């Protein structure tokens, strides 16, 4: 990354750049090390030259091509999604058990429910910036660290990046060249927001689908940087979109989670009660209606 950024320097004017405007790759260091002198939440003030403009245009084209491969406008306007499969946990790359079934429900942009065990009698519900665990004892707030981890993953999720980041006027897109990701030839693009947070996406050169995502964050306790990565595989067509049925997550280079999906359903119309931790919602007594 730093080798690439070292050739993108200079120039004349400084101005806030938006996704639909001329964004730029004119910066001397990687987005992880760059200093943003603009106000928090505003667009970074970065110089622009012809080479930087060409770089940004290519980054934008690669992302748009990836979105089109995922389903275009259908993908961008998904209202809700259900996933069912099996999840496996790892600690420092070593399996922590035999895995277990899960059901995941999302109502975009900020409502999520995950159910565990064959009986689906343990659940986690996240609404906005709050999270709850629901057991036979009733709902209670999730542990602070678990909530922070979930909200971070949601903020850097592939859906959030492609549906929100690319339309944010504070985001700059940078094309970083060819790469190898998940044993595939890929094109690498990094997006940097107004808070100097960055996420890197890798798009397959043939299918144009995203096959890897990575981002870094600094631990507030030990101040060390952590690297999180996700690999997307086994894409299948579902109601006009392409959905990855295998997702592998890495933490600081070690495998931390694998999910193998059996089914994905979109825009079926989810019961609002499932996102209310106090509703007494029972997934085993629900008859789905309004599914389409």
Secondary structure, 3 states (H helix, E strand, C coil): CHHHHCCCCCCCCEEECCCCCCCCCCCCCCCCCCCCCCCCCCCCEEECCHHHHHHHHHHHHHHHHHHHHHCCHHHHCCCEEEEEEEEEEEECCEECCCCEEEEEEEECCCEEEEEECCCCCEEEEEECCEEEEEECCEEEECCHHHHHHHHHHHHCCHHHHHHCHHHCCCCEEEEEEEEEECCEEEEEEEEECCCCCEEEEEEECCCCCEEEEEEEEECCCCCCEEEEEEEEEEEEEECCEEEEEEEEEEECCEEEEEEEEEEEEECCCCCHHHHCCCCCCCHHHCCCCCCC
